[in-house]
Amino acid sequence: MAPKHGFNDSMIAQTISRGQTAFGYYYLNLYQCPPMTFKVVYNALALGGTGVSPQGVITAYYQPGNLKANASTC
């Protein structure tokens, strides 16, 4: 069964392990048509930790567009 929000835990894990980081979130540019960015907002110090843990993930979402893909190629 697919989750209602359109992604699962593996998308969050892939973004944290392979994505880039900026200002308290990880992001992964998705080269699809239309281009999208998947973002994971986190709190690195959750439960006294020193990195990203499942308890520190605040939210994850898709955002239309990304910085590297050209939307006119769709």
N, C-alpha and C positions, 0 to 999 in steps of 0.2 A: 504494500500500500504506500503510495507516494504521500509525503507530508503536504499539508495545505500551503505552506509558504514556498514550495518549489525547490527546496534544497534539503540536504541531509547532513549529518555530522561529518561525513567524509569530505564534503565541500569546505567546511570550516577548517578541518585538519589540513587539507591541501593548501588552503589560503595561508594558514599560519606557517606551514613548512616551506612553501615555494614562493609565497608572495613577497611583496615589499612592504616596508613599514613607514609610517609617517604620522606624527602627532597623536599617538595613542590608538592607532588602528592599523591593521594589516589589510592590504588590498591586492587583488589579482585581476589583471586586465583579461577579459574574455574576448577572444577574437572570433566573433560570430556576427550574424547579421540580424538585427542591428547590434553594434558593439555595446558591451556592458562591462561594468566593474562590479566585482563582488567584494564587499567590505566586512571586516570583523572588528568590532569595537571591543576593547578589552581593558581590564584593570590589572596591571602587572603585579600589584601588591596584595591581591586577594588572599585572605587567610594567611598572611605573613609570607607569601611566596616571593620568588625572585624571577618570575617569568610568566608565560601564559599558561594558565591551568584551566580546566573546564569551569571551575568556580569563578574565574576572572572574566569569562566571556560575557559581555553585557548584551550585545545584539549583533546580528549578522543580517545583511540585506544586499539586494542587487541595486545598482544605480545605473541609469541609462548613460551610454557613452563611455569612452575612456580616452586617455591622452594620446595613445599611440595609434589607434585605428582610425581610418578615414571612413566616415559614415557614407560618403558619396559612392563607395565601391559596392554598396548593397544592390 
